[in-house]
Amino acid sequence: MTLEEAIKYSEQIADSYKDTVPDCDCAKKHRQLAGWLKELKYYREECNTFKVKGIIKSLEPIKTVKGIVRVVENQRKYLNKGNSK
């Protein structure tokens, strides 16, 4: 199940209780879960955008092959740090 599918599923469950049992605790919990999943999706997208912007920004001053190698090595270290968490 993807994150987007989990969001839709949680919203569907919450909506299914709307007409039958409006104050259902289960519906409230699924609505809250959908909200948290949306927040997670937002932060993941922002993190990916930040990484891409950081890579592009770090490539701007490169003028030599040695500089390219140094930047690539630094980016590899940075990305590996993020994956080890």
N, C-alpha and C positions, 0 to 999 in steps of 0.2 A: 504494500500500500504506500503510495506517495504521500507527501505532506499535504498536497492539495486535495487528494482523495480523503485523507483523514479529516481535513477541515470541512469538506462537503458532507461527509458522513455524520460528523458531530452536529452540524447544523440541521441535517435531515432528522436526526433523532430528536433534537430539541423541538423542531417544528412539528413533528408528529404528535407531540403531547400538547401543543398549543390549543387545539380545539377540544380535546377530550379532558385533559386535566391541566388547566392553565397554571396552577401553582405547584406543579409537580417538581419535587426536589431533583429528580433524575434529569428533567429538561433543563433546569438551571445549571446543573453540573456539566451537561453536554454543551450548553451555550458558553460557559466559562472555559471549557476545554477548547472549543473552537476559537475563542479569543486568544488563548495562550498559543495555540498553534499558528494563528495569524501573526502574532508577535514574533514567534520563532522564525517564521518565513521572512518577515520584514528584516530581522537582524541578520539572517543568513544572506539575504540579497545585499544588504548594506555592507557586510563584511567582504563579499565577493567584489563589490564595486570598489571598496577601499583598496583591496589587494591589487586590482587592475590599475587603478589610478596611481598607486605607489610604484608599480613596475614601470608604467609609462613615464612618470616623473623622474624615476631614477635613470632612465635611458637618455634623457635630454642632454646631459653634459658629456656623453661618450664621444671621444674623438679618435681613439686608438683601439686596436685589437686587444691590447692589454686591458684597457678600460672595460671593454665588452666582457671579457672573461671574468674580471673582478665583479662586475654587476651581476652577471649570471650566477656566479658562485654565491654572492650575498643573497640573491633572491631565492636560490635553492635552499639555503640555510633557513631563511625566513619562512618559506612555505613548509619546510619539514618541521619547524617548531610548531606551527599551527596544526599539523596533522598528528603530532605526538600527544596532543591533549585528549 
